[in-house]
């Protein structure tokens, strides 16, 4: 499956994916969500929220916020 077909499978209109800002925003949002998920899995593995987990969670939230900002612009 090619990248345009993958994007079309999401149901978003082609004009949405034509904008580099939107594509960049979606990628940053996905990276941020992965960071948040990783921090929560790490907290579960360590059985507590320590400084590293809080830092990763904060970075994931900040990256998600940047992705949303890129999508809004």
N, C-alpha and C positions, 0 to 999 in steps of 0.2 A: 504494500500500500504506500503510495507516495504521500508526501507531506500535504499537498493541496487536498487530496482525497481524505486524509485524516482530519484536516480542518473542516472540510465539508460535512464529515460525519458528525461533527458536534452540533450541527444545526444552525450555526451562526451564518449570517449572510456573507457572501463573498466580499462585499465592500468593507465589512468589519476587519477581515484578515488582510485587506489590501493596505491598510494603514500600518506602517512600521511601529508607530507608537502603541497601537492596540496589541500587536503581537508581542512587543517588548513588555507591555504591562501584564499580559497573561503569563508570560514566562517568569517574570519576577514574582507574580502572585503564586504561581505553582512552586517556585523555589522557597518562598516564605512559608507556605503551607507545609511543605516537606520538612522545613526546619522546625516548625511548631510540633509536627508529628514526631520527629526524631527526639525532641526534648522531652516530650511526654513519655515516649518509650524508654528513654534513658532514665527518667525519674522512676518509672515502674521497675526497671532492672535494678536500680540502686536502692529502691524502696524508700526514697526520700527526695525532697527537693533541696538540693544543695546549690551553692553559688554557680556552678557550671550549668546546671539545668536552668536556673533563672536567667543566666546570661544568654543561653541558646534560645530560650523562650522569648526574651526581649528582642533579640536579633531577628528571629522569625516574624514577630509582630511588626517590627520596623520594616522588614523587607516586604511583607504583605501590604503595609500602608503605602510604600513606594509604588508597588504594582498597581494598587487602586488609584493612586495619584496619576500614574502614567495612563491608565485607562480613562480617567476623567478628562485628561488634557487633550 
